[in-house]
Structures are given as C-alpha cells and as structure tokens.
Amino acid sequence: MITGNKGEWSEVYTLLKVISDKQLFAGDSNLNKIETLIFPIIKVLRDEINGTFEFSYDNDLVIIKNDVEEVRISVFEFQKQAHFLLNKLKEKTNTTFSIPEIESFINSFDSHSIKAKSSVKSDIRIVIHDQRTGTNPELGFSIKSQLGGASTLLNAGKTTNFIFKILDLNLSQNQIKEINEIETRSKIKDRIEKITKLGGSFQFQKNESSVFGNNLVLIDSALPTIIAESLHLFFTSTFSSVLELTEQISAKNPLEYNLESNHPFYTYKIKRFLTDIALGMMPSKVWAGELDTTGGYLIVKENGEVLCYHIYNRNEFEDYLFTNTKLETASSTRHEFGKIYEENGQLYFKLNLQIRFK
C-alpha cells in the first residue's frame, strides 16, 4: 500500500488535474489565473522508477504509454479521480496516509508511485503548444502545494549564516554571557535590541560560507550587502515579507544608488536572487548560473486550481516569488547563530537566512 503526506499526494493530484484540464493556466503575482495566458497541453511526462509515463490525447481519451504498454482511459475519468483526491486531501489531517481508491486507479496504468523518481529534477514535464510562437516546448516543473504546510524556498543551514561585526561597543565577559542567555520567545531580536541599547551597531562582514557568498556575488556583486541589510531589518522590526523588506531597504538606500530616475535597483536584484534559488542555486554548491531542467513551479492552490509559473514567462515567475515569500527564523541552536562571540578582540554576531512561501 502506498502512503504519503499531503505534499506527496499533491504530486498525484497535479498529474491527474493537468491531464484532465488539457491546458495549463499561467498565474500572476497574486495567484490569480491570467486569462490571456493559457497553454494547450500536447503531452504530459512523468519519470517513475519503473519507466517514463507519457500521457497524450485522442479526443476525449488519454493515451498512456510506458515503454511498450499502451492504455486508454477517458479524460472524464481523470477529472473524476482528481476531484475525489482533492476532497480526500482537504479532509486529511494526519501526517502520512493511504488513499486506496487513487492507488487502484494509478495501478490501472501500471503506475505504482506517488512521487516522481528522486534522481530527476522535475516532478513533471509538460509539452505545451505556444500559440504566440507556434512551437511546442517541453517545460519542466517542481510541484508546490498549498494543501499542506507552506514550503521553503531556501532552507536554513550554517551555510546561510551572515556574519556581522559589532561596532562601538566593549562588553565584559559577564555582559556577553548575560546577553547570550536571553531566552525569550523572540530571543534573537531581544539580544540585538540589548546590544543596540548599550550603544552597539552592526556592520555586515561576510557570509559564513564562501561558496554561498560567491554564489550571491555571481548573481550580483551587491547581493551579500543587500540581503544582510534585509536580514538585519527582519530581526529588528515587524517586517517579514520579502516585498516589505525590499521596499524598506530601497527607501533607506544603503548602497547609495542614484534613485533620481526611480530605477528599481533593490527589487530587481532580489528578484534575480529568488529566481536563481527557485531554479537550482543551493548555498552549499558552486552555482554556475546554469538553470535546472526544472524551469518553474506548478502551484496547487487550496481550492485545487493548478497555476503555472515558468522561466518561460519570466516576469510572472519573478513577481510570484517576490510577492509570495517571507523571511523566517530557523533554529538558532541547530544553525549556530544569534549569539555574541569574540575573535581576536573583536565582537561578532551571526544572523541566519531562511525563506519560506507565505
């Protein structure tokens, strides 16, 4: 029997839903369907352990091929199964569960897995017809579901720590100990506040991981400083959404850009950063700027609607990421940040970057 969580079952739901819709709907930054951007589907491909499944159409029938086998099932049946699965996913609260009826349906065309093969970068590949160019590109997607908890865009690690120098402050060992032992609910904020009250200020020094730091510089040489400013603001204010933080940083203009013509320097650079993370940049690996075969996301909304965001429609993709992400505080013990430490007579403090979908 197959078991999985809501996110994993959402992969099957997405497969059934896009096949039954016979077209992909592009979304805008607010997760609304763009009525003028609809792509007819020619073929859907999914790589599983026992081969690649290819779903194409013959009028109202779905032709399913896996190597030599061929099965024909009506589009209506896919529609019915997708609807049934969506209702089940809305009911479920436990972490992992089985849905025998859906398992039996996918078994009918020899599929035995709710997830795509782990060695494959795309959860699903879709050949669309682009009416603007007359071409039939194959687009790869990662599936992000809103039916479960919000997923992360950038996972925290020691690699995502930013190191700050504490300036204008001399502290005794007792004072350092006292600040580091603040254990309130918002302890990182409160420790920073205490340092600031004593007259200290924070100056970004470097990324803890030189690989991540260099990845950021590759995207844009100003990014380490811009993200450090955003992080410091996140931990010293009530702002958490990427959009709000970027607006605040833009108004402050720490890099002293010439803003007389209203160039969106900060927004543009942050959007590039978010898009590169979405397309494969990881803090621990050298990023050469080469995009994954996964060119975008399929978002499963809470009402079951599936919207596509793709590098193919870069503006919508960037706007979606920019509008729908926020910074959050990860575990400070696990990732070793949020405490004053001393090196060569200089005081330092680390802040950590984690980005989650709202």
N, C-alpha and C positions, 0 to 999 in steps of 0.2 A: 504493500500500500504506500502511495506517495504522500508524504507530509511536507508542509512548508508554512512559512509565515505569510502575512498579508502582502509584503513586498514581492515575495517569490510567486505567489498565486497571481499577483497583478501582471506578471510576465505572460502567463497563460491567457489572462483576461484580455490583455493588449493584443495578443496574437489573434484571438477569436474576434475581437471587436474590429480591428483594422480590416481583417478579411471580410467581415460581414458589411462594413461600411463601403468597401470597394473604392474608397478615396481617402486621402489624408487631408486633414484640416490644419492650416497653419494658425498659430496663436499670436496675440500681441503681448505687450509687456504686462498687461493686467489679466492674463489668462482668458482672454475673450477670443472667440473664433474670428479670423479675418475672412469675411465673406468673399473677398475677391481673390484669395489665395488658396485655391483648392487643387489638389493634385490627384488625378485618377491613378489608381493602383493597377499596375500590369502584373506584378508578381511579388509575393512575399517569401523571404527565405529565412530559415531558422536552422542554425547548426546545433545538432544534439550529438550525444555520444555515439548513437547508432547511425550517424549519417546526416546529410543535409536534407531538410524537408523543403520542398518547393510547392507553393500554393499559387495556382493561376486560375483563370476563369474560362468557362464555356457557357456564355449567357448566365443562367441562374444556378449553374453548378460550379463548385470549387473542385479543381483537379489537383489532387495531392500526389506528388511523386517523391519517393525516397529510393534512390538508386533505380532499380528496375520496376519496383511495385508501383501501381497506379490505382488510386481510389477516387471515387467521385461522390461528393456529398453536397447537398443543396446549400446555397448561401443562407436561406431561411434557417436551416439547422444551426449554422454557426451563430446567427443572430440570436436564436432561442437560447443556445448554450451560454453565450456571452451575458445575456440578460439574467439567466439563472445564477451564473457565477458572481455577477456584481451584487445581487441580493444576498448571496451567501457571505461575501466579503464584508458587506455592511453589517451583517448580524454578528460576525465572529469577534470575540474579544481575546480569546486565548492566544498564546504566542505562536504555537505551530498546530496545524490541524490537517485533516484529510478531507477531501470532497469526492467521495466515491463516484458520484454521477459524472463529474467532469473527467475524472481519471478514466472511466469507462469510455467516454466519448473520444478522448485523445488516443486511447488504446486502439480504437476502431480504425485509425490510420497509422498504427504501429509507433505512435509517439509514446514514450514512457518516462518523460522528464518534464518537470515544470520550469526548469531553468535551461538557458542556452549553455552550450559547452563552455566550461570556465576558461579554456585556453583561447577562446575567441573574444575579441574586443567588443564587438557589437552584440547586444541582446537580440537584435532583429535587423534584417536588411530588407529594404523595400525598393523595388524598381518602380519608379513613377513615370508618368508622362507629363513633361513640362510643356504646357501649351504655348508659352512665350517663345521657347527656342525650338520646339518640335523634337527635342531629344528625350531619351528615356534613361536618365541616370539612375545608378543604384546607390541608394543612400543608407548609411549605417546609423543605428540609433542605440543609445542607452535608454532603458525604461526607468522613469522616476514616477513613483505612485504617491498620490496624496491620500490614498485609502488607509495607509498605515501611518506611522510617525514621519515627521519631516526628515528628509535625508540630508547628509552633509555634502557640501561641495568640496571643501578642503578639510581633511581630518587633521586634528592636532597631533603633534609629536614633538620631541625635543628639537627636531629639525625646523619647527615653525616658531621657535623662540626668537625674540628680538631683544638685543642687549642694550640697555641704557646706562649711561654714566649718571651718577647723582652728583650734581654740582652745588657749590656754595654751602656745603654742609659738612661739619665734623661731628661724628657721633661716637660716644663711648661704646664699649662692648655691651654694657648693660642696656643702653638705649637701643642698639641694634637688636638685641635679644628681645627686648620689650615690644618693638615694632613687629618683629618676625613672629611673635607669639599672639598677635591679634588674631582671634579665631571667630570673628563674627560671620554672619551669613554672607556679607559682601566683603570678605576679609582683604582681598587684593585692593579694592577701591579704598578701604579704610586705611590700609598700610600706606598707600600712595598719599592719601589725604594727610596723614600724620607727618610724613616726610615733607610735604609741601608746607604744612603749618609751621614746621620747625625752620623753614626758610630754604629748603632744598628745591632744586629744579632738575628736570630730566632731559638729557640730551642723547638722542639715538647714536649708538656707537657702531654696531654691526649686527648681522644675522649670526645666530649661533652656528648654523650650518652654512659653510661657504658655498656648498652646492646650491642650496636654496637661494642664497644671496646672489650668486652669479646667474641663476635662472631668472631672477627678477630683473637684474641689470640687462640681461639679454633681451627681455621684453621691452624694458625702458629703463634707462640709467637712473631715472628719478624715483622709480618704484619703491626701493627699500625705504627711502625717507618718507614718501607719501603714505605707505602702509604703516610705518612706525608712528607717524602723526595720527593716523586714524585709530590705531590701537590705543595710543595714549589717551585720545579723546574718549574712546569707548569705555576705558577703565576710570575715567574721571567725570563722566556725565551720564545723562539718561539716554543718550543716543545709542542705538544698536544696529539699525538697518544700514546697509552699505550705502544706500541712496542718501540718507540723512547725514551720515558721517562725511560722505564726499562733499555734500553741499556746504557743510560747516568748514571743512578744510579748504574748499575753494574760496569761501568768503575770507578766511584767515590768510590764505595765500602764502604759506611758509616758504615756498621756493621763489617768491618774489617774481612771478611771471608778469609779463606785460599784459594786463587784462583790459586795456582800453578798447579793444575790438571784441571783447567777450568771447575769446577762444576758450572752449571747454577743456582746458589742459588736464585738470584732475579727473574729470568724468571720463574723458577719452582713455586715459592711461589705466584707470581702474577697470573699465570695460574690457580692455585688451587683456588685462591680468585675469579677470574672471573667465573670459572665453578660453584662454590658454589652459587654465586649470580644467575647465569642462572638457577640453579636447585632448587631455592626456598629460599635462605638466604635473609632475609629482615633486614634492620638496626634496626627496632623498635621491632622485635620479637626475643626471645631467639632461637638460632639456635642449634639444637642438632646433626646436620650433617646427618639427615635423608633426603634422596632425595625424591622430589615430584614424583608422578606417571608420571609427565612430565619428560621424560628423555632427551629431546633435542628440537631442533628447526627445523622447515621446513622453508627454506628461499625462498621467491618468488623473483626471480631476475627481473630486469627491462625488460628483453626480455621474461619474462613469464616462464622461466625454474624454476623448483622447485628442490631444493637440500636439502638433509637431513644431519643434524649433530646430533649425539646422543651419550649419555654416553656409549652406546653400542660400539661406535668407539671413545673411549675417546681422543686419540691423535689428530684426525682430529677436534673434537669438541673444544678442548683446543686451538689448533692452530688457528682455525677460530675466536674464541673470542679474542685471543691475537692480531691477525693481523687486526681485523676489528673494534676496539673500540678506543675511544679517550676521553680525559677529556674535560669538558666544564664548563664555568662559569654560574652558575644559578643566580637567583635573590638574590642580597645581602640584599635587604630590607626584602623580604619575609622570608629568612632563617637566617637573623641576623648575618652576618659575614662581615669581611673586614674593621672593624674599631678598633682603639686602645681603650682599656678600662682598667680601673685600679681596682685592688683588693688587699687590704692590702699592699698598697705602691708598688705593682709590676705591670708592664705593660704587657698586653696580646693582642693577635690578633688572630682571628679565620679565617681559610680557609675552604672552603666547597668542598665536593667531589660529582661530578655528572659524570656519564659515559654514553656516547651515542655511538650508532653504526655509523660508518663513512658513 
